[in-house]
Amino acid sequence: MTKLIFLGSGSAFTVGTDNFQSNILIVNEQNQKLLVDCGTDIRFSLHQAGFSHLDITDIYISHLHADHVGGLEYIALSTFFDPRCQRPRLYTSKDIASDLWDRTLSGGLRFISGEIAELESFFAMEKLKYEGSFFWQGIEFQLVTVTHVDSGYYLMPSYGLFFEVEGVKIFLTTDTQLVLHQNRRFYEEADLIFHDCETSLYPSPVHASYKQLTKLPNSLKNKMWLYGYQPTVLPDAEKDGFLGFVKRGQIFEFSALESVVSYQPSVVSY
């Protein structure tokens, strides 16, 4: 059985302990774990879920906003100075990796006692080809280019994931605008979609808004869970045709018995 555990399901600016930023642990039958994004509140969300830096051996980074990379300094230093840990393996696209150190992490990590550090001092890097893929514990994760922030001059590198677990094809958008024509085949091929969803009264232009998503055909909404939302009163997603809003701590379990594939979401209390 493989599990997807939402350490949090909120937006970058989620506050308090009722929810955390949308970082996800994928846990296989052997209890091996892949962390999908590592935001600024990761040390709190891990603790609330009963985990710690000791559990973080593999990390995927989708893009360079702080709610997705702001916790990497904590993981880097905690694992570097803990003799029980090896360097976590870090998967990300080459165009993200090039800026991850120079523009995000080097200020706090470059100087360590007796040495000038580099990204590889803390992480075993897997720099992926553009729209390439990587394998983790027998699962292939395909990087999907998404449109998150378009400056008008260039597109901020940002990648969702498409993968299959126990026969269930999953599209995890990470942060994205709704640009259906760009990735329509992933929406249609997926059995299950976890979709970025902004619920703010004053939506930004860089996320898919709930209002936009309600206009999707039922064939897509009926297999879609929403996450990455703001700490506001949420609309009735089930009434509008979605599977619902993902809650902090919600676990999606995938198992295959006699060729019958099922997933069972459940909410656990920490």
N, C-alpha and C positions, 0 to 999 in steps of 0.2 A: 504494500500500500504506500502510495506517495501522497504527501500532504503539502498544500499551500497554506501557510499561516500568515495572515495579515497582521504584522506587528502594529500597524496603524493603517488607517484608511482616509486620513484627512489631507488637506492642502498644505502648502508650504507654511502657511501662517496659522495653522491649528495651534491652540493654546491650551494649557492645563493638562490634566492627565486623563480626561475622558476620551481623548483620541490622540494619535500621534501622526506624523507624516507617513505617507504611503510607501513603506518599505516592507518587503515580503521575504519570508523564509520558505524555501522549497526543501522539504525533508523527505529522503527516500527510506526504503525499508531497512537499510543498514544504519539509519540515523545520521547519514551524511547530509550536510546542509549547504545550500547555495543561497546567499543573501542577494536579493535583487534591490539594488540601490541602498545607500548608506547615508541617511540625512543627519542633520545636526542633533536631533533628539534620539539617535540610535541607542545611546547608552541607557536612556530611560526606558525606551520601548523594549529593548532586550531584557532588561531587569524585570519589567512588569510581566513579561511572558515567561520568565523563569530561565532565561539564557544569560550569557555573558560573552566577553571577547573570546573566551576559550572555545566557543562554539563556531566562531567565524573563521572558516578555512578557505572559503571560496566566495568571491564577490563579483557581481556584474554591475557595471555602471552605465546608465542609459544616457546621461548628459550632465552638464557641469553646474546646474543650479544647486544651491546649498542644501535644499531638502533631499538631494540625491547624492551629494558628495561631502556634505559638511561634517559627517561623522568619521570620515576616513582618517583624520589626524588622530582621533581617539583610538581607533582600531590599530593604526600603524604603531603608535607608541606603546599601547598596552601589550600587543603581541611581540614587539621588538624587545622589550625589557622583561618579558615573562619567559623564563627558560622552558616552560611547558609547551610553548607555542613554536610552530614553524611559521615562516612567512606565508600569509594568506595568498592564494592565487587570485589575481585580479584580471577579469575579462572586460575589455572595452574596445571600441572601434579605434583604429589608429589615429583618426582625426581628433578624437577626444583625448587619447593618451598623450598626444603632443602638448596639449595645454593643461592637462591635469596637474602636472608637476610645476611648470613654469608660472601658471596663472592662478593656481588654486592651493597647492600644498606646500610649495617650497619655502614660503615665508616662515612657517612654523616647524618644518621638518628638516630643513637643509643642515642645520647645525646640531650635531650630537657630539657628545664628549669624545674628543680625540679624533674626529673625522668630519669630513664634509660629505653629507649624505646625498643620495639620489633616489629616485622613485623605486628602483630595484633594491635599494637597501632595506625596504620595508615590505615590498610585494613582489611575488613571482608573476611577472607580467605576461599576459596573453593579448598581444595587440592584433586586433582582428581586421581583416580586409573589409573594404567598403561593402556593406550589405552581405557580409560573410556570415559564418556560423561558428559555433564552438560546441564541443561535446563535454558534458558533465555527467559522470556516472551513467553513461549509456544513453543519455537523452541529448538529442541535437537541438540546439537553440539557434534559430535563424534571426539575424538582426533585420528589423524592418524600419526603413527610414520614415520618420514621421515629421510633420510640419508643426513645430512648436513655436519658435520665435523667428519671424522673418523680418530682418531689419530694413529690408528694401534694397540692401547691398548684398547680403548673403544670408543663407539659412543657417541658424544655429544647429550644429550637429546634435541630433537626438534620435534615439532608436528604441522602438518597441521590440517585443520578442514574440516569435511564433514557434510553438513546440508541441510535442505530442506526449501525453502521459497516459499509460494504460489504455491506449486506443482513443483517447479524447484529445482532439486538436484544440489548442488554446491560443488565443491572441491576447497578449497583454500590451496595451497601447503605450504604457507609461504616459508622459505628459504630451498632449497633442491637441491641435485644433481638429475640428471635424472637416477633413478633406477626403470625402469618401472616394472620389474618383482616383485618388492617388494609391490607395491600398484596398480597393474594393475586393480583390480576390482573397485577401486574408480575412476580411469580414465574412465573406460568403463561405470560405472553406472551413472556418473555425466552427467547432461544436460549442464552444464556450468563449465569451469575450469578457475581459475585464477592462472597462473603459474609463478613462479620465473624464471627470464630470464636474464642471464649475456650477455652484449653486448660489453664488453671490448675487445680491440685489443689483450690483453694478458689475456685470461680467467683464473680464478682461478679454482682449482679442487673442490670447495665446493658449486658451484651453477650450475644449468643447463644452458648450453650455448645456444645461439640462433642457432648456427650451429647444435648442437645435436638435438634440438627441431624440426628443419626443416626436419629431417629424420623420424619423427613420421608419422604414417599413417594419411591420410586425415580425417578419421573418428574421430580422436582425435584433430587434428589441427583445424578442422572446428568449434569446440566448445570451443576454447581456447583463452583467453585474456592473454597478457604477461605484467608482471610488475617486479619491482625490478631491472631495468636496469640502466646502467651508463649514465652520461651526454655526450653522443656522438651522432653523426649522426646515426639515426636509419635506419635499412633496411626496405624494403617494406613488412611488415608483411602480409598485405592482399593479395598481389601478391603470397606470399609463402604459402597461405592457412589458415592463422590464422584469428581470428576476428580482431586483431590489438593490438597495444600497448596502455595500459591504460594511460590516461593523468592525471596530477594533477587536482583534483577537479571533475573528472568524476563521475557521479552519475548513478547507475544502479537501476532502479525502477522495482519492481515486484508487479503485481496485478493479481487477478483472478476474472473474471467476467463470470458468466454462464459457469463455468468449462473451460473457455478458459484462458490459462496461457500465459502471455507475460512479457518480460522485455525490458525496453527501456533505453539504455545508452544515456547520454547527457553530454555535457561539459558545466560547468558553469564558469563564470569569477568572480573573487573575487574583 
